[in-house]
Amino acid sequence: MPKHLNACDSSRGPAAWARLVVGTLLLTFLVLLLMQGYTPPGPAGEVFRNNLQNGIDATPLFYTEVESLMPDE
């Protein structure tokens, strides 16, 4: 009969915490790397470099600056 894993199963605890910490550190490193202006190679990097060179702020906050989304107002 298969053993059902319980949320309180302490045998998986340290490994799960280690994976969480490693994943968080990698994600933080990636964000900090991209904040410095470094761009990845390939097509995605070309888009990033073009936006940086031309001063394009390609964020979703563009839509918050629109006063009205209805054309008749």
All heavy atoms as TSV, in Angstrom:
chain	resi	resn	atom	element	x	y	z
A	1	MET	N	N	0.844	-1.168	0.000
A	1	MET	CA	C	0.000	0.000	0.000
A	1	MET	C	C	0.901	1.247	0.000
A	1	MET	O	O	1.837	1.329	0.779
A	1	MET	CB	C	-0.887	-0.034	1.247
A	1	MET	CG	C	-1.863	1.099	1.281
A	1	MET	SD	S	-3.267	0.765	2.327
A	1	MET	CE	C	-2.700	1.363	3.868
A	2	PRO	N	N	0.625	2.254	-0.898
A	2	PRO	CA	C	1.496	3.429	-0.979
A	2	PRO	C	C	1.382	4.302	0.266
A	2	PRO	O	O	0.322	4.451	0.846
A	2	PRO	CB	C	0.998	4.174	-2.212
A	2	PRO	CG	C	-0.394	3.713	-2.409
A	2	PRO	CD	C	-0.450	2.311	-1.885
A	3	LYS	N	N	2.524	4.846	0.623
A	3	LYS	CA	C	2.555	5.738	1.777
A	3	LYS	C	C	2.091	7.122	1.327
A	3	LYS	O	O	2.573	7.671	0.351
A	3	LYS	CB	C	3.980	5.820	2.323
A	3	LYS	CG	C	4.116	6.746	3.489
A	3	LYS	CD	C	5.564	6.839	3.918
A	3	LYS	CE	C	5.692	7.894	5.005
A	3	LYS	NZ	N	7.064	8.133	5.359
A	4	HIS	N	N	1.140	7.688	2.036
A	4	HIS	CA	C	0.635	9.019	1.721
A	4	HIS	C	C	1.493	10.050	2.436
A	4	HIS	O	O	1.783	9.927	3.618
A	4	HIS	CB	C	-0.831	9.162	2.143
A	4	HIS	CG	C	-1.738	8.248	1.384
A	4	HIS	ND1	N	-2.081	8.488	0.082
A	4	HIS	CD2	C	-2.338	7.096	1.725
A	4	HIS	CE1	C	-2.883	7.527	-0.338
A	4	HIS	NE2	N	-3.046	6.665	0.645
A	5	LEU	N	N	1.900	11.067	1.695
A	5	LEU	CA	C	2.725	12.104	2.285
A	5	LEU	C	C	1.850	13.055	3.080
A	5	LEU	O	O	0.813	13.513	2.621
A	5	LEU	CB	C	3.479	12.873	1.204
A	5	LEU	CG	C	4.517	12.067	0.444
A	5	LEU	CD1	C	5.138	12.927	-0.639
A	5	LEU	CD2	C	5.579	11.569	1.390
A	6	ASN	N	N	2.289	13.346	4.250
A	6	ASN	CA	C	1.579	14.250	5.129
A	6	ASN	C	C	2.283	15.598	5.095
A	6	ASN	O	O	3.489	15.681	4.920
A	6	ASN	CB	C	1.575	13.670	6.548
A	6	ASN	CG	C	0.670	14.436	7.484
A	6	ASN	OD1	O	0.093	15.450	7.105
A	6	ASN	ND2	N	0.555	13.953	8.696
A	7	ALA	N	N	1.552	16.670	5.301
A	7	ALA	CA	C	2.162	17.998	5.310
A	7	ALA	C	C	3.161	18.133	6.452
A	7	ALA	O	O	4.063	18.956	6.404
A	7	ALA	CB	C	1.080	19.061	5.433
A	8	CYS	N	N	3.025	17.318	7.473
A	8	CYS	CA	C	3.917	17.378	8.624
A	8	CYS	C	C	5.065	16.379	8.512
A	8	CYS	O	O	5.768	16.127	9.489
A	8	CYS	CB	C	3.129	17.111	9.910
A	8	CYS	SG	S	1.883	18.347	10.230
A	9	ASP	N	N	5.262	15.801	7.339
A	9	ASP	CA	C	6.325	14.825	7.149
A	9	ASP	C	C	7.669	15.540	7.231
A	9	ASP	O	O	8.056	16.280	6.345
A	9	ASP	CB	C	6.163	14.143	5.781
A	9	ASP	CG	C	7.136	13.004	5.594
A	9	ASP	OD1	O	7.786	12.605	6.579
A	9	ASP	OD2	O	7.237	12.521	4.453
A	10	SER	N	N	8.400	15.337	8.307
A	10	SER	CA	C	9.634	16.075	8.548
A	10	SER	C	C	10.810	15.536	7.736
A	10	SER	O	O	11.847	16.171	7.683
A	10	SER	CB	C	9.977	16.045	10.035
A	10	SER	OG	O	10.206	14.715	10.440
A	11	SER	N	N	10.674	14.389	7.094
A	11	SER	CA	C	11.792	13.840	6.338
A	11	SER	C	C	12.052	14.635	5.055
A	11	SER	O	O	13.134	14.601	4.513
A	11	SER	CB	C	11.537	12.368	6.004
A	11	SER	OG	O	10.412	12.269	5.143
A	12	ARG	N	N	11.073	15.366	4.539
A	12	ARG	CA	C	11.255	16.168	3.327
A	12	ARG	C	C	11.499	17.628	3.646
A	12	ARG	O	O	11.784	18.412	2.767
A	12	ARG	CB	C	10.010	16.065	2.445
A	12	ARG	CG	C	9.828	14.691	1.865
A	12	ARG	CD	C	8.655	14.655	0.958
A	12	ARG	NE	N	8.753	15.730	-0.021
A	12	ARG	CZ	C	8.010	15.812	-1.088
A	12	ARG	NH1	N	7.113	14.913	-1.338
A	12	ARG	NH2	N	8.149	16.805	-1.931
A	13	GLY	N	N	11.394	18.038	4.869
A	13	GLY	CA	C	11.493	19.438	5.267
A	13	GLY	C	C	12.780	20.125	4.868
A	13	GLY	O	O	12.740	21.149	4.185
A	14	PRO	N	N	13.938	19.620	5.280
A	14	PRO	CA	C	15.184	20.324	4.948
A	14	PRO	C	C	15.439	20.429	3.440
A	14	PRO	O	O	15.896	21.470	2.963
A	14	PRO	CB	C	16.265	19.488	5.619
A	14	PRO	CG	C	15.557	18.772	6.721
A	14	PRO	CD	C	14.176	18.527	6.210
A	15	ALA	N	N	15.137	19.404	2.692
A	15	ALA	CA	C	15.349	19.448	1.241
A	15	ALA	C	C	14.416	20.461	0.588
A	15	ALA	O	O	14.821	21.192	-0.322
A	15	ALA	CB	C	15.135	18.065	0.637
A	16	ALA	N	N	13.187	20.530	1.055
A	16	ALA	CA	C	12.238	21.495	0.497
A	16	ALA	C	C	12.677	22.919	0.817
A	16	ALA	O	O	12.593	23.805	-0.037
A	16	ALA	CB	C	10.842	21.218	1.044
A	17	TRP	N	N	13.132	23.156	2.033
A	17	TRP	CA	C	13.605	24.490	2.408
A	17	TRP	C	C	14.849	24.872	1.602
A	17	TRP	O	O	14.995	26.024	1.197
A	17	TRP	CB	C	13.908	24.573	3.903
A	17	TRP	CG	C	12.666	24.748	4.732
A	17	TRP	CD1	C	12.064	23.814	5.501
A	17	TRP	CD2	C	11.872	25.932	4.840
A	17	TRP	NE1	N	10.942	24.342	6.088
A	17	TRP	CE2	C	10.807	25.636	5.700
A	17	TRP	CE3	C	11.965	27.205	4.294
A	17	TRP	CZ2	C	9.838	26.574	6.034
A	17	TRP	CZ3	C	10.991	28.142	4.624
A	17	TRP	CH2	C	9.945	27.829	5.478
A	18	ALA	N	N	15.723	23.917	1.373
A	18	ALA	CA	C	16.940	24.190	0.596
A	18	ALA	C	C	16.580	24.573	-0.834
A	18	ALA	O	O	17.146	25.523	-1.395
A	18	ALA	CB	C	17.863	22.979	0.615
A	19	ARG	N	N	15.637	23.868	-1.445
A	19	ARG	CA	C	15.198	24.201	-2.808
A	19	ARG	C	C	14.558	25.580	-2.849
A	19	ARG	O	O	14.766	26.346	-3.792
A	19	ARG	CB	C	14.215	23.159	-3.325
A	19	ARG	CG	C	14.885	21.874	-3.726
A	19	ARG	CD	C	14.002	20.968	-4.567
A	19	ARG	NE	N	12.587	21.117	-4.362
A	19	ARG	CZ	C	11.781	20.188	-3.837
A	19	ARG	NH1	N	12.266	19.028	-3.476
A	19	ARG	NH2	N	10.502	20.410	-3.694
A	20	LEU	N	N	13.782	25.914	-1.830
A	20	LEU	CA	C	13.159	27.231	-1.770
A	20	LEU	C	C	14.210	28.330	-1.673
A	20	LEU	O	O	14.146	29.342	-2.383
A	20	LEU	CB	C	12.206	27.318	-0.575
A	20	LEU	CG	C	11.557	28.683	-0.350
A	20	LEU	CD1	C	10.608	29.022	-1.491
A	20	LEU	CD2	C	10.834	28.717	0.979
A	21	VAL	N	N	15.197	28.135	-0.828
A	21	VAL	CA	C	16.252	29.134	-0.658
A	21	VAL	C	C	17.075	29.282	-1.940
A	21	VAL	O	O	17.349	30.402	-2.390
A	21	VAL	CB	C	17.155	28.775	0.545
A	21	VAL	CG1	C	18.394	29.635	0.580
A	21	VAL	CG2	C	16.382	28.902	1.840
A	22	VAL	N	N	17.440	28.182	-2.567
A	22	VAL	CA	C	18.218	28.231	-3.808
A	22	VAL	C	C	17.412	28.917	-4.909
A	22	VAL	O	O	17.938	29.771	-5.635
A	22	VAL	CB	C	18.664	26.815	-4.237
A	22	VAL	CG1	C	19.222	26.818	-5.646
A	22	VAL	CG2	C	19.686	26.280	-3.262
A	23	GLY	N	N	16.154	28.584	-5.040
A	23	GLY	CA	C	15.308	29.216	-6.057
A	23	GLY	C	C	15.153	30.704	-5.826
A	23	GLY	O	O	15.210	31.504	-6.766
A	24	THR	N	N	14.983	31.102	-4.578
A	24	THR	CA	C	14.856	32.524	-4.246
A	24	THR	C	C	16.148	33.272	-4.556
A	24	THR	O	O	16.118	34.381	-5.101
A	24	THR	CB	C	14.485	32.690	-2.762
A	24	THR	OG1	O	13.266	31.980	-2.501
A	24	THR	CG2	C	14.308	34.149	-2.398
A	25	LEU	N	N	17.280	32.671	-4.222
A	25	LEU	CA	C	18.567	33.314	-4.513
A	25	LEU	C	C	18.796	33.451	-6.017
A	25	LEU	O	O	19.282	34.488	-6.481
A	25	LEU	CB	C	19.705	32.533	-3.866
A	25	LEU	CG	C	19.781	32.619	-2.342
A	25	LEU	CD1	C	20.875	31.686	-1.816
A	25	LEU	CD2	C	20.012	34.039	-1.885
A	26	LEU	N	N	18.467	32.421	-6.787
A	26	LEU	CA	C	18.636	32.491	-8.239
A	26	LEU	C	C	17.736	33.564	-8.851
A	26	LEU	O	O	18.166	34.322	-9.731
A	26	LEU	CB	C	18.355	31.140	-8.883
A	26	LEU	CG	C	19.426	30.078	-8.677
A	26	LEU	CD1	C	18.955	28.739	-9.241
A	26	LEU	CD2	C	20.721	30.489	-9.331
A	27	LEU	N	N	16.510	33.629	-8.397
A	27	LEU	CA	C	15.588	34.635	-8.913
A	27	LEU	C	C	16.065	36.045	-8.550
A	27	LEU	O	O	16.034	36.952	-9.382
A	27	LEU	CB	C	14.184	34.393	-8.373
A	27	LEU	CG	C	13.088	35.298	-8.904
A	27	LEU	CD1	C	12.968	35.170	-10.409
A	27	LEU	CD2	C	11.770	34.964	-8.235
A	28	THR	N	N	16.531	36.221	-7.332
A	28	THR	CA	C	17.060	37.524	-6.902
A	28	THR	C	C	18.275	37.908	-7.731
A	28	THR	O	O	18.406	39.057	-8.177
A	28	THR	CB	C	17.430	37.486	-5.408
A	28	THR	OG1	O	16.265	37.117	-4.659
A	28	THR	CG2	C	17.957	38.815	-4.929
A	29	PHE	N	N	19.174	36.948	-7.964
A	29	PHE	CA	C	20.364	37.213	-8.784
A	29	PHE	C	C	19.970	37.621	-10.197
A	29	PHE	O	O	20.528	38.571	-10.763
A	29	PHE	CB	C	21.265	35.974	-8.818
A	29	PHE	CG	C	22.444	36.121	-9.732
A	29	PHE	CD1	C	23.523	36.909	-9.379
A	29	PHE	CD2	C	22.465	35.473	-10.957
A	29	PHE	CE1	C	24.600	37.062	-10.228
A	29	PHE	CE2	C	23.527	35.615	-11.813
A	29	PHE	CZ	C	24.607	36.409	-11.446
A	30	LEU	N	N	18.994	36.936	-10.788
A	30	LEU	CA	C	18.555	37.256	-12.144
A	30	LEU	C	C	17.966	38.662	-12.204
A	30	LEU	O	O	18.266	39.430	-13.120
A	30	LEU	CB	C	17.534	36.228	-12.629
A	30	LEU	CG	C	16.956	36.454	-14.014
A	30	LEU	CD1	C	18.048	36.334	-15.072
A	30	LEU	CD2	C	15.841	35.478	-14.290
A	31	VAL	N	N	17.147	39.016	-11.229
A	31	VAL	CA	C	16.542	40.348	-11.205
A	31	VAL	C	C	17.622	41.418	-11.060
A	31	VAL	O	O	17.617	42.425	-11.770
A	31	VAL	CB	C	15.494	40.448	-10.076
A	31	VAL	CG1	C	15.081	41.887	-9.826
A	31	VAL	CG2	C	14.285	39.599	-10.402
A	32	LEU	N	N	18.568	41.203	-10.152
A	32	LEU	CA	C	19.647	42.177	-9.961
A	32	LEU	C	C	20.518	42.292	-11.205
A	32	LEU	O	O	20.964	43.390	-11.559
A	32	LEU	CB	C	20.493	41.798	-8.746
A	32	LEU	CG	C	19.793	41.946	-7.393
A	32	LEU	CD1	C	20.681	41.410	-6.276
A	32	LEU	CD2	C	19.408	43.387	-7.135
A	33	LEU	N	N	20.762	41.187	-11.887
A	33	LEU	CA	C	21.557	41.214	-13.114
A	33	LEU	C	C	20.855	42.029	-14.193
A	33	LEU	O	O	21.474	42.876	-14.843
A	33	LEU	CB	C	21.806	39.785	-13.608
A	33	LEU	CG	C	22.644	39.662	-14.863
A	33	LEU	CD1	C	24.099	40.001	-14.551
A	33	LEU	CD2	C	22.539	38.258	-15.429
A	34	LEU	N	N	19.564	41.822	-14.369
A	34	LEU	CA	C	18.830	42.560	-15.395
A	34	LEU	C	C	18.669	44.031	-15.026
A	34	LEU	O	O	18.595	44.888	-15.905
A	34	LEU	CB	C	17.462	41.915	-15.641
A	34	LEU	CG	C	17.501	40.550	-16.323
A	34	LEU	CD1	C	16.108	39.964	-16.421
A	34	LEU	CD2	C	18.141	40.645	-17.694
A	35	MET	N	N	18.637	44.336	-13.719
A	35	MET	CA	C	18.533	45.738	-13.294
A	35	MET	C	C	19.798	46.525	-13.621
A	35	MET	O	O	19.752	47.748	-13.743
A	35	MET	CB	C	18.258	45.815	-11.788
A	35	MET	CG	C	16.838	45.473	-11.414
A	35	MET	SD	S	16.557	45.407	-9.640
A	35	MET	CE	C	17.190	46.960	-9.081
A	36	GLN	N	N	20.929	45.851	-13.769
A	36	GLN	CA	C	22.182	46.526	-14.081
A	36	GLN	C	C	22.309	46.862	-15.563
A	36	GLN	O	O	23.249	47.535	-15.963
A	36	GLN	CB	C	23.375	45.643	-13.660
A	36	GLN	CG	C	23.435	45.381	-12.184
A	36	GLN	CD	C	23.558	46.663	-11.388
A	36	GLN	OE1	O	24.313	47.555	-11.746
A	36	GLN	NE2	N	22.807	46.756	-10.316
A	37	GLY	N	N	21.390	46.400	-16.378
A	37	GLY	CA	C	21.421	46.711	-17.796
A	37	GLY	C	C	22.013	45.611	-18.651
A	37	GLY	O	O	22.117	45.777	-19.862
A	38	TYR	N	N	22.428	44.516	-18.060
A	38	TYR	CA	C	22.937	43.403	-18.854
A	38	TYR	C	C	21.775	42.732	-19.564
A	38	TYR	O	O	20.687	42.610	-19.013
A	38	TYR	CB	C	23.659	42.382	-17.968
A	38	TYR	CG	C	24.872	42.961	-17.285
A	38	TYR	CD1	C	24.893	43.140	-15.916
A	38	TYR	CD2	C	25.984	43.342	-18.017
A	38	TYR	CE1	C	25.991	43.686	-15.285
A	38	TYR	CE2	C	27.087	43.887	-17.403
A	38	TYR	CZ	C	27.086	44.055	-16.032
A	38	TYR	OH	O	28.170	44.599	-15.428
A	39	THR	N	N	22.004	42.315	-20.787
A	39	THR	CA	C	20.928	41.701	-21.557
A	39	THR	C	C	21.338	40.307	-22.005
A	39	THR	O	O	22.511	40.045	-22.260
A	39	THR	CB	C	20.597	42.546	-22.800
A	39	THR	OG1	O	21.769	42.700	-23.587
A	39	THR	CG2	C	20.060	43.911	-22.408
A	40	PRO	N	N	20.364	39.421	-22.115
A	40	PRO	CA	C	20.672	38.069	-22.571
A	40	PRO	C	C	20.987	38.052	-24.067
A	40	PRO	O	O	20.586	38.967	-24.793
A	40	PRO	CB	C	19.381	37.290	-22.281
A	40	PRO	CG	C	18.316	38.321	-22.260
A	40	PRO	CD	C	18.961	39.588	-21.776
A	41	PRO	N	N	21.675	37.023	-24.535
A	41	PRO	CA	C	21.937	36.926	-25.968
A	41	PRO	C	C	20.682	36.506	-26.726
A	41	PRO	O	O	19.723	36.029	-26.140
A	41	PRO	CB	C	23.013	35.826	-26.045
A	41	PRO	CG	C	22.791	35.011	-24.829
A	41	PRO	CD	C	22.276	35.948	-23.769
A	42	GLY	N	N	20.709	36.724	-28.015
A	42	GLY	CA	C	19.605	36.268	-28.849
A	42	GLY	C	C	18.549	37.333	-29.089
A	42	GLY	O	O	18.750	38.512	-28.803
A	43	PRO	N	N	17.398	36.923	-29.621
A	43	PRO	CA	C	16.334	37.878	-29.979
A	43	PRO	C	C	15.805	38.667	-28.783
A	43	PRO	O	O	15.520	39.854	-28.901
A	43	PRO	CB	C	15.238	37.008	-30.575
A	43	PRO	CG	C	15.895	35.730	-30.952
A	43	PRO	CD	C	17.064	35.563	-30.042
A	44	ALA	N	N	15.652	38.029	-27.635
A	44	ALA	CA	C	15.154	38.752	-26.459
A	44	ALA	C	C	16.142	39.837	-26.054
A	44	ALA	O	O	15.749	40.953	-25.697
A	44	ALA	CB	C	14.921	37.784	-25.302
A	45	GLY	N	N	17.419	39.533	-26.123
A	45	GLY	CA	C	18.442	40.522	-25.802
A	45	GLY	C	C	18.445	41.688	-26.774
A	45	GLY	O	O	18.687	42.832	-26.385
A	46	GLU	N	N	18.168	41.415	-28.045
A	46	GLU	CA	C	18.109	42.488	-29.039
A	46	GLU	C	C	16.979	43.459	-28.721
A	46	GLU	O	O	17.126	44.674	-28.850
A	46	GLU	CB	C	17.921	41.900	-30.437
A	46	GLU	CG	C	19.136	41.145	-30.943
A	46	GLU	CD	C	18.883	40.487	-32.276
A	46	GLU	OE1	O	17.934	40.885	-32.972
A	46	GLU	OE2	O	19.647	39.576	-32.620
A	47	VAL	N	N	15.846	42.927	-28.287
A	47	VAL	CA	C	14.716	43.781	-27.919
A	47	VAL	C	C	15.086	44.632	-26.711
A	47	VAL	O	O	14.828	45.838	-26.683
A	47	VAL	CB	C	13.455	42.932	-27.633
A	47	VAL	CG1	C	12.337	43.783	-27.057
A	47	VAL	CG2	C	12.992	42.231	-28.898
A	48	PHE	N	N	15.698	44.026	-25.697
A	48	PHE	CA	C	16.120	44.780	-24.511
A	48	PHE	C	C	17.118	45.872	-24.876
A	48	PHE	O	O	16.999	47.008	-24.416
A	48	PHE	CB	C	16.749	43.856	-23.466
A	48	PHE	CG	C	15.768	42.962	-22.762
A	48	PHE	CD1	C	16.135	41.675	-22.422
A	48	PHE	CD2	C	14.502	43.398	-22.420
A	48	PHE	CE1	C	15.254	40.847	-21.761
A	48	PHE	CE2	C	13.609	42.587	-21.768
A	48	PHE	CZ	C	13.983	41.291	-21.430
A	49	ARG	N	N	18.108	45.526	-25.697
A	49	ARG	CA	C	19.123	46.515	-26.084
A	49	ARG	C	C	18.506	47.667	-26.877
A	49	ARG	O	O	18.851	48.837	-26.675
A	49	ARG	CB	C	20.243	45.846	-26.875
A	49	ARG	CG	C	21.190	45.037	-26.001
A	49	ARG	CD	C	22.371	44.511	-26.788
A	49	ARG	NE	N	22.012	43.445	-27.708
A	49	ARG	CZ	C	21.853	42.165	-27.343
A	49	ARG	NH1	N	22.031	41.806	-26.104
A	49	ARG	NH2	N	21.522	41.252	-28.234
A	50	ASN	N	N	17.582	47.353	-27.777
A	50	ASN	CA	C	16.912	48.398	-28.543
A	50	ASN	C	C	16.140	49.338	-27.615
A	50	ASN	O	O	16.198	50.554	-27.769
A	50	ASN	CB	C	15.964	47.780	-29.574
A	50	ASN	CG	C	15.228	48.828	-30.364
A	50	ASN	OD1	O	15.837	49.683	-30.991
A	50	ASN	ND2	N	13.907	48.778	-30.320
A	51	ASN	N	N	15.423	48.776	-26.657
A	51	ASN	CA	C	14.663	49.601	-25.729
A	51	ASN	C	C	15.581	50.475	-24.890
A	51	ASN	O	O	15.281	51.646	-24.646
A	51	ASN	CB	C	13.793	48.729	-24.819
A	51	ASN	CG	C	12.639	48.100	-25.564
A	51	ASN	OD1	O	12.358	48.459	-26.705
A	51	ASN	ND2	N	11.979	47.162	-24.926
A	52	LEU	N	N	16.718	49.934	-24.450
A	52	LEU	CA	C	17.656	50.718	-23.650
A	52	LEU	C	C	18.288	51.838	-24.475
A	52	LEU	O	O	18.420	52.969	-24.010
A	52	LEU	CB	C	18.750	49.814	-23.079
A	52	LEU	CG	C	18.316	48.865	-21.958
A	52	LEU	CD1	C	19.451	47.895	-21.624
A	52	LEU	CD2	C	17.915	49.653	-20.723
A	53	GLN	N	N	18.686	51.543	-25.720
A	53	GLN	CA	C	19.342	52.538	-26.566
A	53	GLN	C	C	18.407	53.682	-26.943
A	53	GLN	O	O	18.821	54.822	-27.061
A	53	GLN	CB	C	19.894	51.882	-27.829
A	53	GLN	CG	C	21.093	51.004	-27.576
A	53	GLN	CD	C	21.500	50.219	-28.814
A	53	GLN	OE1	O	20.813	50.239	-29.823
A	53	GLN	NE2	N	22.618	49.510	-28.717
A	54	ASN	N	N	17.135	53.366	-27.142
A	54	ASN	CA	C	16.176	54.377	-27.583
A	54	ASN	C	C	15.368	54.982	-26.444
A	54	ASN	O	O	14.454	55.773	-26.684
A	54	ASN	CB	C	15.237	53.787	-28.634
A	54	ASN	CG	C	15.976	53.411	-29.893
A	54	ASN	OD1	O	16.782	54.184	-30.392
A	54	ASN	ND2	N	15.737	52.216	-30.397
A	55	GLY	N	N	15.670	54.595	-25.214
A	55	GLY	CA	C	14.972	55.156	-24.063
A	55	GLY	C	C	13.512	54.756	-23.988
A	55	GLY	O	O	12.675	55.525	-23.520
A	56	ILE	N	N	13.186	53.571	-24.464
A	56	ILE	CA	C	11.801	53.093	-24.451
A	56	ILE	C	C	11.536	52.418	-23.121
A	56	ILE	O	O	12.246	51.500	-22.718
A	56	ILE	CB	C	11.558	52.108	-25.613
A	56	ILE	CG1	C	11.793	52.799	-26.946
A	56	ILE	CG2	C	10.153	51.515	-25.520
A	56	ILE	CD1	C	11.784	51.867	-28.130
A	57	ASP	N	N	10.495	52.878	-22.421
A	57	ASP	CA	C	10.094	52.272	-21.152
A	57	ASP	C	C	8.935	51.324	-21.449
A	57	ASP	O	O	7.777	51.740	-21.485
A	57	ASP	CB	C	9.681	53.342	-20.150
A	57	ASP	CG	C	9.349	52.776	-18.799
A	57	ASP	OD1	O	9.735	51.622	-18.521
A	57	ASP	OD2	O	8.695	53.474	-18.015
A	58	ALA	N	N	9.249	50.079	-21.701
A	58	ALA	CA	C	8.237	49.098	-22.097
A	58	ALA	C	C	7.705	48.383	-20.861
A	58	ALA	O	O	8.028	47.240	-20.586
A	58	ALA	CB	C	8.826	48.101	-23.076
A	59	THR	N	N	6.882	49.098	-20.108
A	59	THR	CA	C	6.281	48.508	-18.911
A	59	THR	C	C	4.771	48.498	-19.059
A	59	THR	O	O	4.199	49.307	-19.800
A	59	THR	CB	C	6.654	49.311	-17.651
A	59	THR	OG1	O	6.095	50.614	-17.766
A	59	THR	CG2	C	8.152	49.398	-17.475
A	60	PRO	N	N	4.101	47.634	-18.332
A	60	PRO	CA	C	2.632	47.624	-18.390
A	60	PRO	C	C	2.021	48.854	-17.723
A	60	PRO	O	O	0.832	49.080	-17.821
A	60	PRO	CB	C	2.236	46.342	-17.669
A	60	PRO	CG	C	3.407	45.934	-16.895
A	60	PRO	CD	C	4.610	46.526	-17.549
A	61	LEU	N	N	2.823	49.677	-17.047
A	61	LEU	CA	C	2.283	50.877	-16.415
A	61	LEU	C	C	1.868	51.926	-17.437
A	61	LEU	O	O	1.242	52.919	-17.083
A	61	LEU	CB	C	3.315	51.474	-15.447
A	61	LEU	CG	C	3.587	50.619	-14.214
A	61	LEU	CD1	C	4.685	51.270	-13.381
A	61	LEU	CD2	C	2.343	50.436	-13.394
A	62	PHE	N	N	2.198	51.701	-18.712
A	62	PHE	CA	C	1.762	52.616	-19.769
A	62	PHE	C	C	0.255	52.780	-19.736
A	62	PHE	O	O	-0.272	53.870	-19.905
A	62	PHE	CB	C	2.200	52.075	-21.135
A	62	PHE	CG	C	1.527	52.757	-22.293
A	62	PHE	CD1	C	1.926	54.012	-22.697
A	62	PHE	CD2	C	0.475	52.152	-22.960
A	62	PHE	CE1	C	1.306	54.659	-23.760
A	62	PHE	CE2	C	-0.145	52.781	-24.020
A	62	PHE	CZ	C	0.270	54.035	-24.412
A	63	TYR	N	N	-0.467	51.722	-19.495
A	63	TYR	CA	C	-1.919	51.768	-19.536
A	63	TYR	C	C	-2.515	52.497	-18.340
A	63	TYR	O	O	-3.657	52.902	-18.371
A	63	TYR	CB	C	-2.486	50.350	-19.638
A	63	TYR	CG	C	-2.059	49.679	-20.919
A	63	TYR	CD1	C	-1.082	48.700	-20.914
A	63	TYR	CD2	C	-2.600	50.067	-22.134
A	63	TYR	CE1	C	-0.666	48.103	-22.094
A	63	TYR	CE2	C	-2.195	49.485	-23.318
A	63	TYR	CZ	C	-1.228	48.504	-23.284
A	63	TYR	OH	O	-0.817	47.929	-24.450
A	64	THR	N	N	-1.739	52.695	-17.283
A	64	THR	CA	C	-2.265	53.433	-16.139
A	64	THR	C	C	-2.200	54.932	-16.378
A	64	THR	O	O	-2.809	55.706	-15.641
A	64	THR	CB	C	-1.478	53.098	-14.854
A	64	THR	OG1	O	-0.126	53.496	-15.022
A	64	THR	CG2	C	-1.562	51.627	-14.537
A	65	GLU	N	N	-1.458	55.379	-17.398
A	65	GLU	CA	C	-1.346	56.792	-17.687
A	65	GLU	C	C	-2.452	57.296	-18.605
A	65	GLU	O	O	-2.592	58.492	-18.825
A	65	GLU	CB	C	0.019	57.076	-18.315
A	65	GLU	CG	C	1.176	56.733	-17.394
A	65	GLU	CD	C	2.514	56.849	-18.084
A	65	GLU	OE1	O	2.543	57.284	-19.247
A	65	GLU	OE2	O	3.522	56.496	-17.460
A	66	VAL	N	N	-3.263	56.406	-19.147
A	66	VAL	CA	C	-4.339	56.795	-20.035
A	66	VAL	C	C	-5.513	57.291	-19.184
A	66	VAL	O	O	-5.916	56.628	-18.228
A	66	VAL	CB	C	-4.763	55.600	-20.913
A	66	VAL	CG1	C	-5.947	55.970	-21.801
A	66	VAL	CG2	C	-3.602	55.121	-21.751
A	67	GLU	N	N	-6.045	58.469	-19.529
A	67	GLU	CA	C	-7.143	59.014	-18.731
A	67	GLU	C	C	-8.424	58.213	-18.910
A	67	GLU	O	O	-9.156	57.991	-17.956
A	67	GLU	CB	C	-7.375	60.478	-19.108
A	67	GLU	CG	C	-6.221	61.371	-18.687
A	67	GLU	CD	C	-6.474	62.811	-19.081
A	67	GLU	OE1	O	-7.652	63.170	-19.358
A	67	GLU	OE2	O	-5.514	63.570	-19.108
A	68	SER	N	N	-8.708	57.786	-20.117
A	68	SER	CA	C	-9.921	57.040	-20.360
A	68	SER	C	C	-9.680	56.034	-21.477
A	68	SER	O	O	-9.088	56.369	-22.501
A	68	SER	CB	C	-11.060	57.981	-20.755
A	68	SER	OG	O	-12.201	57.242	-21.118
A	69	LEU	N	N	-10.168	54.830	-21.297
A	69	LEU	CA	C	-10.034	53.817	-22.330
A	69	LEU	C	C	-11.188	53.852	-23.320
A	69	LEU	O	O	-11.149	53.186	-24.344
A	69	LEU	CB	C	-9.932	52.429	-21.696
A	69	LEU	CG	C	-8.686	52.184	-20.854
A	69	LEU	CD1	C	-8.754	50.794	-20.207
A	69	LEU	CD2	C	-7.435	52.286	-21.693
A	70	MET	N	N	-12.216	54.629	-23.015
A	70	MET	CA	C	-13.370	54.764	-23.910
A	70	MET	C	C	-13.104	55.887	-24.903
A	70	MET	O	O	-12.763	57.004	-24.508
A	70	MET	CB	C	-14.646	55.059	-23.112
A	70	MET	CG	C	-14.968	53.959	-22.089
A	70	MET	SD	S	-15.253	52.356	-22.844
A	70	MET	CE	C	-16.736	52.679	-23.731
A	71	PRO	N	N	-13.250	55.649	-26.214
A	71	PRO	CA	C	-12.916	56.683	-27.203
A	71	PRO	C	C	-13.884	57.868	-27.198
A	71	PRO	O	O	-13.534	58.949	-27.645
A	71	PRO	CB	C	-12.989	55.937	-28.530
A	71	PRO	CG	C	-13.820	54.738	-28.268
A	71	PRO	CD	C	-13.653	54.418	-26.812
A	72	ASP	N	N	-15.098	57.718	-26.692
A	72	ASP	CA	C	-16.076	58.811	-26.775
A	72	ASP	C	C	-16.038	59.739	-25.560
A	72	ASP	O	O	-16.756	60.703	-25.498
A	72	ASP	CB	C	-17.492	58.253	-26.947
A	72	ASP	CG	C	-17.874	57.281	-25.845
A	72	ASP	OD1	O	-17.003	56.913	-25.029
A	72	ASP	OD2	O	-19.055	56.885	-25.814
A	73	GLU	N	N	-15.201	59.479	-24.605
A	73	GLU	CA	C	-15.151	60.348	-23.413
A	73	GLU	C	C	-14.087	61.390	-23.541
A	73	GLU	O	O	-13.081	61.300	-24.074
A	73	GLU	CB	C	-14.899	59.498	-22.170
A	73	GLU	CG	C	-16.074	58.638	-21.812
A	73	GLU	CD	C	-15.809	57.851	-20.537
A	73	GLU	OE1	O	-14.836	58.124	-19.816
A	73	GLU	OE2	O	-16.585	56.945	-20.262
